[in-house]
């Protein structure tokens, strides 16, 4: 659970930083008529691509080192499809939850205020 918490905090921090760097872009989009759902979709799509790549890389890594990991396990298989699927589902859910706060922050910005700050 601690590892999942730290991973979620890391995902949140990276996405929050990315959204902060793109805040002016989101302000311009909203000034030109983009809706809040368009901006949220943009944030979630970009973050989801990174999350999917990370999960796919992790699954490939597990498959590659499963023989080595299997030497430490007794009574269970190193490659259990149910466990890999459950772990990926938990990571996807955690990533989506971690993405929602930065996405909400991106749509709550007032474009006029943002342009005055720059």
N, C-alpha and C positions, 0 to 999 in steps of 0.2 A: 504494500500500500504506500509506503514511503517513496519507493521508486516511481510509482505512478503519479504521486503528488508532485515530486520534483520534476518529472517529465512534463506534466501539465503546466507547471509554473514556467518551465523553460519555453514551451510552445507559446504560452501566453506572452511572455516577455519578447520573444522574437516577432510575433505577429503585431504586438502593440508598437514595437519600434518601427516595423515596416509601415504600419498605418500612419504613425506620426510623421514619417518621412514623406508620405504621399498625401498628407492632409491638404496641401495647396491644390493638388490635382483633384481631390474630391470636392473641394470648394468650387473650383472652376466648373467641374461637371454639374454640380448642383445649381450654379449660377446660370448655366446654359440649359437647365430644365431637367436634369436627371432626377429621378425620384429617389426616395430613401431606399426603396427596395433594390433599385439599380446599383446603388453604391454598396449596399450590404452584399448583394450577389457578387459584385466585383471583388470585394474583400474575401468573401468565403471561397470563391473560385480560385483565386490566387493562392490562398492558404491551403486549400484542399489538394492542389497539385503537389505542393511541397510535402504534405502529409502522406499522400498516396505514394510518392516516390520514396519517402523514408520507410514506410511500412513494407513496400515491395523489396527495398534493399535489405531490411531486417529479415524478411522471410527467406530471401536468397541466402543471406549469411547463415541463418539457422540450418538450412538445407546443406550448405557447404561444410559446416562444422559438426553436423549431426553424428558422424562417426566418432569424432573425438569426444563429444558430449555423452554419447552412449556408453563410453567406457566408465563414466562416473555414476551412471544410473543403474539401479538394481530393481528389477521387477516391472519396469515400465519402458516403453519405447521412446527413442529419442525424437522420432518424427511422428507425432500424434496430430492428425489433421484437425480433430476437434479442439485440441488445446491451441494450436496455431490460429484457427479461425476465431476462437473466443478471445485470444489475446489481441488479434487484429481488430476485432469488433470493439473491445474495450478501449483500445488506443484511438480508433476513429471517433468514438463517442466523446472521449476526453478531449480530443482535438477540436471537435465541433463546439463543445462547451467553452473551451479556451478561446475560440475565435469570436464568440458572440459579443463579448465586452468591447474589444477594439472595433468591431464592426459597428456597434451601436454608437461608440464615441465618434466614429467617422461621420455618421449621419446627423449627429447632434450639433455639429459645428455650423455657425452662421457664416455664409460666404463673405459677407461684407466685413464682419469682424476679423475674419481670417486675412482678408486682403489688407486691412489696416495694420495688422501686425507685421506684415512682410514689408 
